[in-house]
């Protein structure tokens, strides 16, 4: 995996920040290049990486980085990045519990959590990617006013997330219980249309089963 273009498997035992990595000519970049740092959007639990590739193709003015520990799945997205010649999309293979070790304060503009393992047992709450334990990690790397997004088919996880995020000071700015309902699609902003219309591998399966897809966007203010 690490030998593929724009795939990183850096051990978190040395101090470095993502912006420093971007100085590497093989790192992510936007075209045309800009003197300003482009927004960096992080997808956690990216699986096969199809969402990262899809939004990277649609939004070339931003940097898109998918993170997961399962390299065999991520390989599919990495191959697409290579085939499409995308400079603004890539992948980080790491334990998500270590995610704050890879970024400096305020380096990440948005975090997307796409169809995570719901970890339904109460004893596994700290493993949920939307839990207070992970919120502490996200707050270290998100820029001021940066957004957190969740897409899931799991209603129990969705309801848990709404409560956990409110209890931890997040303002829930957008809450959709059926993303692909025609009435909801008609209300989307341009950015929502570009990001919510790109399907993950799991999302396609759930939609084929007729399951509603839930979405929430929130931020600390």
C-alpha positions, 0 to 999 in steps of 0.5 A, a space after each residue: 500500500 505505502 508504495 502506491 501514489 498518495 498512500 501513507 502508512 506512517 508510524 505515529 512515533 515521530 512528530 510531524 504534521 500533515 501540512 509538513 507532509 504536503 511539502 513533499 512533491 508526491 503529496 496531495 495538491 490542487 490544480 491550479 496551485 494556490 498560495 493559500 492552504 486548500 481545505 483538507 477534508 478527512 474521511 474516517 472509516 473510508 473502507 474501499 475509498 470510493 467516496 473519497 475518490 468520488 468527491 475528490 473528482 467533483 471538488 478539485 479545489 479541496 484536498 480529500 484524505 480517506 483514513 482506515 486501518 484495512 489496507 485490502 479495502 483501501 487498495 481499491 480507492 488507491 488504484 482509482 486515484 492512480 488510474 484517474 490521476 487525481 492529485 487532490 485525493 489520497 489515503 492514510 492507513 492507520 488506527 483511527 484511535 491514533 488520528 490526532 497524531 497525524 495532524 497539527 492543531 486546526 489542520 483539518 477543515 471537515 471530518 466525514 464519518 461514513 457508515 462506521 461500525 455502530 459498535 452496538 454493545 454498551 461496553 464498546 461505546 468508546 469504539 464508536 467513531 461518534 463517541 465523546 472519546 473520539 470527539 476529544 481527538 477530533 477537536 484537537 485537529 479540526 479548525 475553529 468552526 470546522 464541521 463534523 459529518 455522519 452518514 449511517 443507515 443505523 438508526 440507533 447509532 444516529 440517535 446516539 450521535 445526536 445526543 452525544 454531540 449535543 451533550 458535548 457542545 456541538 451545534 446540530 446544523 443539519 439533520 436528515 433522516 432519509 438523505 435520498 428522499 426526493 423532498 430532501 434532495 430538493 432542499 440540498 445546497 450545492 455542496 450537499 448535492 456534491 458530497 451527499 450524492 456520492 455513494 459509498 460501497 455500503 450505502 449502495 447496498 443499504 439503498 438496494 435494501 430500501 433502508 433510509 440513510 441518515 445524515 447529520 452535520 454539526 460543529 462547535 461554536 
